[in-house]
């Protein structure tokens, strides 16, 4: 569709009890076949692991890959409800290619096809990584928790499903982790926790605007401000579920400071790995802007509906902070590393992950048009109830405390998405 042929990669079978370890290859991404037997570093075999729930999803898969590239052994659990088994094989190949070029041996990747809410299945997995020579000790030294439902419109139709999975699931999950002595967790939160704060406090959003205990701080002008604990105007069950999860983690840390809990508030993830092998391919109707624009580029949708063209922006469309998913993935690794080093200043700490710069809806359209060489038909429609004009991160806390900053641009994201579309014209399901 863009002058490239689909990838020749075939999915590897994954059963409910499946595990996978990495292999090494020097083959180019579009030519990769099943990897040869893995060259495993013996130092990794009985080493430590990071557990990633939802590790084959859009953000989870990119984070799993970046963890492997950073030298971590990884255990992924995913029930494949909104992901694909072929993603596991592609993560293996990309990590193997990375290590083949460096001459280093690869860390371990283990996959377990389970629902994180199933207590018996989760405990069976955690038993595999328990240290036999110590009580309440595990080879799993940290957890990155992605497993959650995330469609705003669906959450309005099925609120109980969202509260059960996202909130109830987290409570049971943390209780089980505690039983195994695992108390370091990086939580996938969202900028939706700010609710209508952006409309009341124009400018970049800072973490102090949504807190779980009363906080006094100095604003950008040096003036003392106080934020009361709570949320303001969250308009949907998905956003409320994320705020509730943060509140639960804050309460847990307050009750037991031996926990190390970080909540990363994402703004608008876009893009994909530049290889074209990993990307955003939601099962069902896409809810985020970039995949909808991508479907317009490929002709799967006739036009893009733009909700609101009378906002205070250069073209009248809403402004959002679009962050490349690879930058986002590396933000998780930065949080994990600082937590492991004991350099997070509180037992529970929130961080914005964004670029600090806003782009309009039409900026995204133009970026995709430029990267693809295709035109996108646009039809302006009215604003949606609850939408806000602008939401942009202030990411100074993440930069100062985690040593993390976004590096990639919107144009990078558009180019990478078009590369994924070229190699996967019908998405993962076509393979």
N, C-alpha and C positions, 0 to 999 in steps of 0.2 A: 504493500500500500504506500510505502514511502521509499520504494526502491530497494528494500531489503527483504530477504526470504525469512519465513518463520524459522525459529530455532529447531534444530534436529533433536533437542533433548527429549528423552522419554521419561515418564514418571517411574520411580522405583516403588515397588509394592511396600506398603506399610500396614501391618496388622495392629490389633489392639495391644499386643504385647511387644511391638516392634522396638528395636534399638538400632541406631546407626552410628558408625564411626567414620571419620573423614578419610579420604584418599587423596593421593597426589597426582597432579596432571599438569602438563604444560600446554594443553590444547587450548586454542582460542575459544571464547564463549560460544560462538555460533557453530562450532564443530565438536563441542564436547560430547563424548559418549560416556558410558558407565565407567566410573573411575576404577583404576587398578587397585589391588589390595592396599590398604592404608599403611603408610609409614608412621607408626604411632610412637611418640616420644614416651619411653618407659617412665620418665619422671611424672608423666600425666596420669598414668594408669591408676595409681592409688592416691591421686592428688585431690584437690578441692574443686568444687563445681559451683556454677551459678545456675539457679533454677529460673526458667523463663516460662511463665504461663501465657498461653496464647502466642507461643513463639513462632508459629507459622503464618500468622496474620500479617497485615500490611506493615505496621510499625514493628511488630514482634519479629518478623523475619529479617528485617534490616538490622535490628538490634542484635539478634542472634549472630548474624554474619559479622558485625563489628566486634562483638565480644570474642568470637573465635580469632579474628584478625589481631585482636589485642592480647591474645595468649590465654584466654580463659577457657577451661573446660565448661561445657554447657549441657544442661539437662532441659529439654523442651517437653512440656506437656500441652496438648492441644487436642480438642475433640473434633476438629475439622468442620465445625458447624458454619464457619465463615472463612475457611481457608482450604488449601489444597495440598494433597500429599506430595505432588510434584515439587512443591516449594522446598521440601526437605532435601531432595536430591540436588536442587540448584544451589542451595546454601552449601552443601557438601562440595560441589564442584568449584564454586567461587572461592571458598576458603582454601581448598586444595591448590588452586591456581595461585593464590596469594603466597602460600608457603613454598610452592615450587620455585617461584621467582626469588624468594629470599634465602632459599637453601635450608630453612629451618623445618623441623618436624611439626606436625599439626597437633593441636589440642583435640580432645575428645568431644564428640557431639552424640548425645543420647536422646532418643525420641520415645515418648510414651503417649499413645493415643487414648487419653482418658479425659473425662470432664473433671475439672478441679473441684467441683462441688460434691463429687462422689467420695465420701470420706474413706470408704474401704479401699477404693482404687488408689486414692492419693496416699494413704498410709502404706499400701503395698509398694508404691514407688519409693517413698521416703525410706522404707526399710532397706531398700537396695543400697542406699548411700549412708546408712548409719555406721558409725565407727564401732567395731565389736569390742574395743578395748576401753570404752569410756561410756559413762551414763549420760544420757541426754546430750549426745554430741553427734554431729553430722558432718559428712564431707561437703555438704551443701552449706556454703558460707554466706550466701546472699541470694535474694529473690528479686526478680523484676516481674511485676504483676500487670499483665495486659488483659487477661481474660475478662471481658465485660461486653455487654451489649452497648451499642453506641449510636444508634440511629434516633435522632430527635423525634421525627414524626412517628416512628414506630413506638417510641416510649410513651407518647401521648395516647396511642390506641391501646397499648398493653402495659400500663404502669406496674402492675403486680409482677409481671415477668421481669421487668427491669430492677425493681427493688429486691426481688428474690435472688436474682443472679448477681447483680452488682453489689448490693449491700449485704444481704443475708449470706451470700457466698463468701464475701470478704471476712465476715465475723467468724464463720466456721473455719475458713482457711487459716486465719491468724491463730486460732486456738490450736489447730493441728500443728502448725509450725512451732508454736511454743512447746508443745509436747516433745518435739524433736530437738529442742534447743536452738532453733533457727530464729534469730531475732533481728535480722537485717533485711529490710524490704524497701524497694523503690517502687512507688505506686504511680500508675498511669492516671493522672488527673486531667483536668481540662480548664481552659479559660472560661468555660460556661459557668464556673462557680462564681464569677464576678457579677452575674446577672445583669441588672440595669445600671451598675456602677459606671460603665463607660459613658452613659448619657448624662450622668450627674457630675462626673469628675473628668472633664475633657483632658485629653493628653494620654501619654503612655501609662498603662496600668502597672502599678507596683503591688507587690505581694501584701503590703500592709493594708490594702483596701479590702481584703477579705481574710479575716483571722478567726481563730477558734478560742481565743481568750482576749479580753480587752487589751489594747496596745496603744501606747503613746509613742510617736515618732516625729522626726523633723522632716517636713516636706522639702521640695526642691528649692524653696525660697528661705529655708531655715526656720520656718514657722512651726511651732508645736501643734500637732494634730493628734486626735484620739479616734481610734476605730473601735467600735463595740463588737464583741463576738457575735457572729451570725451571718446570714446571707441577705442580700437585697434583690428582690425581684427576679429570682431564677424562674424562667417561664416554662420549663418542661421537666418531666420526671427524669430524663437522662441527666440533665445538669444537677438536679437535686440529689440524684443518687451519687454523683461524684462529690458533691459537698458533704453529704452524709458520711461517705467513706473517709474523707479527710477528717471530719469531726471524730469519728470512731478511732482513727489512728492517733489523733491528738490526745484523746482521752486515754488511750492505751499507753502512750508514752508518758503521760502525766502520772499514771498509776504505777508504771514500772519503767524507770529511766534506763534500764539495761537494754531496752529496745532501741534500735537505730532505724528511724522511719523518715523517708523522704517522699514528698509528693511533688511530682513534676507537672506543672500546669501548661499543657500544650496550647498553642494558638492554632494555626491552620496548617497541618502537615501536607506537603505536596512533593511531587517528584518521585524518583526511585533510583535504585542502583544504576550507575551508568552502563553496566554490562547489558542491560535490557532483559536480564533473566529474572529479576525480581521487580514487582510493581504492585500497583493498587488495582485489584480486580474483585470488588465486593460481589458476594452472591446476592442476587436480587437487585432492586433499584438503587443506584448510587445516590448518596445523600450529600456528598461533598462537591464543591464547585469543580475542581480539576477533573475528576472522572466524568462528570457530566459534559464538560467542554470537550474532553477526549472523545466521547461518544458522538458529539457533533462533528468533530474532525473526521472520524471514521465513517460517518454517514449513518450510524446506528440511531441517531436522533436527528430530526429535521432542523431543529433550532434550539437555541438557548433562551430560556425565559429569564429575564433579568428583573429581580424583584426590587423595584424602586430605582428611579432615576432622578430623584429630587433631593438627594442627600447633599450635604456640604462637602463636596469633593470636586476635583478638577473636571470630572465628566458626569457628576451626579449620581454615580453608583457607590455602593457601600465600600468601606475601606476595611481590610483585614491584614493581619500580620501572617504572611505565608512563609513557613519554614521548611527547608528541604529535609526530607525524612532521614537522610544520612546524618545531617547535623543533629537532628533530634535523637537518633540512635546513639551518637557519640556523647550527647548530653547525659544519657543514662549511665554510660560507662564512667563519665566524670563524677557523677553523683555516687556511684558505687565505689569508686576508688577513694574518694574523700571520706565516705562513710567508713570504709574498711580501715582507713588511716586514722580514724578518730578525729577528723577535722571538720565535722559538721557541728556548728555551735549549739545545737539543741537536739534533744532526743527525737523531736518531730520538727521538720523544717520544710517549708514550701519554696519552690523556685519556679519562676516563669521561664519557659523555653520558647523564645521567639527571636526575631531578628532586630526588633526595635524600630522597624520601618514598616509603613503601611503601603499597600497597593490596592487599587480599586478592582472591582469585578472586570472592568474593561481592560485593565492592565493584564490580567490573566488571559483574557481572550486574545489580546494582541500578541502576547508572548507565545501562546500556542499556535496562532496563525503564522508567526514568524518562524517558529521551529519546524512546523509541518509543511508550510507552503500551501496550506488550505485555508479557505475562508469559512468563517463561522457565522451562520445566520443568527441574528439577535432579535428577540421580540421583547420590548419593555412591557412589564406588567406592574401592578401596584405593589406597594410594600406589603410584606407579611406582618401579621400581628406579632409583636414582641421583638422584631428585628431592630438592631441598633445601627447607627450610622458608621461608627468606627470602633475597632477593637485592636489595639496595638500594645505589645508587651514593652514594659521596661525590664530589661534583662541584666541590669547592673549587679544584682545579687548573685546570679549564676556566674557572671564573669569574675566577680571579686572573690567569691567563696569556693566555686568549683573550678575556676580557671577555664571556663567554657564560653565560647562565643560562636554564633552561627557564621559560617564562611561562604556558603553557596548562595547563589542568586535565584531570582524567579526565572530568569532565562535559562540557568542551569537545569532547573526543575522541568521546565517545558521541553527542553532538548532531551532530557532523560526519559520523560514520559513518552515522547514520540518514538524514541528508540525502543521502548518496551512495546508500544503498539505495533511497530514494524515487525518485531520478532514474535509477537503474540497477537495477531490481528483479531482473534476471537477470544482472547484471554487464556487463562490457564486451562479451562475446560476443553479447549480444542486440541490439547496434547494427549 
